Amino acid sequence: MSDITIRRATADDSPRLTRLVRTSGAYRGDYAAMVEGYQVGGPYIEHHPVFAAVDGGRVLGFYALLVDEAELDLAFVADAAQGLGIGRLLMEHMTEQARAAGLDSVRVVAHPPAEEFYLRTGAVRTGTVRPTGRIHWERPELRYDVA
C-alpha cells in the first residue's frame, strides 16, 4: 500500500462505486442477482456516511454506514486490491465513525463468502438471516461492538 487515504465519498463517485459493486468477483454465479443493475446513487452517497479508500485518483474500496439503523450497508474492495489490507482499514475507519456517531454496535448482514473477513476484523456472529426476495440463500448476521 502506498498513499492510501480514506475520504468521504461524493455524488461524483457514484459511477466508480457502482462499477466496483457490479464487477466484484464475489458476486458471480448464483450471487450475481444481488448486484445486477445495482446503483450506488448520488443521493444515497450524500445522505449516508459513505467513505472511499483511494490511492491517487483510484477508488480501491468503500463502505456505507447507516447510522440510524446502526448497520453496515455496503463494503467492497476492488478485486485487484484484495489482500492489501484495504478492507481492514475500511472496517477500522467504519468502527471509528460509528463510535463518533454514538453507536454501541454495528450490524452486518454479510455476503456468505465475506463472513470470514468480518470475523477476522473483529465482528462476532450473532445469527443467520433467512432468504428473501432475489436472495435465495441464508446470510450470516454479525456485529461489531464499537462502544
N, C-alpha and C positions, 0 to 999 in steps of 0.2 A: 504494500500500500504506500502510495506516495503522499500526495497532498489531499487526502480525502477530508472533506468537511461535510457537516450536516447543516442544512439550511431549511428554512420554511419554504415549502413549495408554493408556487403561484399558479394562477389560472393558465399562464403561458406554458406551464409544464404539462398540461393536460395531454397533449399528443404523446409526449415521451413516456409518461406514466402509463397511459393506456397501452402503448406498444409493449412496454415491459410486462404488463399483465398478460396481454394476448399472446405473446411469444414465449412465455415461461414454459420450459421443458417439463416442469412438474405437472402441467395441465394438458398432457397429451392422452390419447386413448380414451378410456372411459371418463376421465376427468375433463375432457375438452369442453363439454357442455357448460361447465361453470363459468368459463371466460369468453365463450362465443358471444361476440357482439358487446362485450363489456366495455364500458367507458368510465374513465376517471375524469369526470367533467369539471370544468372551471368552477361552477357554483359549489360543488362538493368540496373542492380544494379550498375555496375561500371560506366556507362555513365551518370546516373541521380542521383541527391541527393535523396537517399533512407535512411530513418532513422528508427531504430527499438527501441521500448520500451522493455527493458529487466529487468528481475529480476533474478539475478544469471545467469544461462545459458538458462533460459526460455525466448523465444520471446513472448511477450504478445500482441504486436501490431506493426504496422509500417505505414509509409506513403511514397509516392513518389511525388516529386515536379518536374514538367517540367519547368525549369527556362526559356528556350527560348519561350515557349508558355504561360508562367505565368499561369500555370494550375496545380491544384492538380489532379494527375492521379490516385493514389490509396490511400486508407486509410482503414485499417482493424484493429479491435481489436478482439482477441480471444473470443469466446463465453463465456468461463469460467471467463474471465477478464472484461466482460462488467459491467458497473455501478460502477467501481472503480476509475474513473477519468482519466484513461489512454488515452482515446480519446481526452479529453480536453488538457492533457499535450502534446499530439502529435500535436494538432492544434495550441497551443501556440508556440511550437517549430517551426512548419512549418511557421507561420507568421513571426517569428524572422529570419528564414533563408531567406524567401522571401524579407524581408526588407533589410537584409545584401547583398542580390544579386541585390539590386537597383530596385526592383519591387514596383509598386504603389498598385497593387491589384493582387489577385489570383482567377482565375475562377474555379468553381467546377460544374461539371455535376454530380448530385447526384443520387444515388440509391434511388428510391422513399421512402422506409422506413427510410432512413438516413436523410431526409431533416430536420426534427425537431432537430436532433443532431447538424447539421451545423448551424441552426438558433440560437440555444442555445449557441453556441461557437463563435458567432459574425458575421457570414455570413449574407448577405442580399439576398433575392430572386430577380433575375433580369429577369427571363423568364422561358421558357419551351423549351426543346429540343425534337423535333419530333422523332418518331420511325424510326430506320434504321437497315438494316441487320437482325441479330438474335434478336434484341431488338424490341419487338412489343408493347411497352408502352412508353408514354411520360415520360421524366425525368426532374426534376426541375433543373434549372440553377441558381447558386448562385455566390456570390463574397465576398471574404474577402478583405477589404480595409486595407492595411498594411503600407502605407506611413505616 
